[in-house]
Amino acid sequence: MDLKASLGVSASGLRAQSLRMRVIAENLANQDSVATTPGGDPYRRRVASFQAEVDRNTGATGVKLTGIQTDKSNFTRVYQPGHPAADGEGYVLKPNVNGLVEAADMKSAQRSYEANLNAIEAAKSLTMRTIDLLK
């Protein structure tokens, strides 16, 4: 694999993990958001999904966003009869966001981002060494 292809693969990985971290940050920011109307649905967790994509120019396989889907898991019901978002029975629906799961996903995305940065730095270093040898 040549330098351009390896940089393209790492760059697509950087973009993917950056988007993934933004989606996770949005989930974390809304983990306590409830509905604005009584009995309404609260914030629903979002998940980015990706697939492999072959670059026709270089033949390298990168990463492509296929979409950002909502998590269809159930909301948590909490009994709070005085809450403005409570339904007729006094229950408030809480978002289906688990802070621990999001924190683990964020750590994974950060590590993947760092790995792609390291790959780009290694390619840059090898290129600089090659140029130094040619002098």
Disulfide bonds with the S-S distance in Angstrom:
none
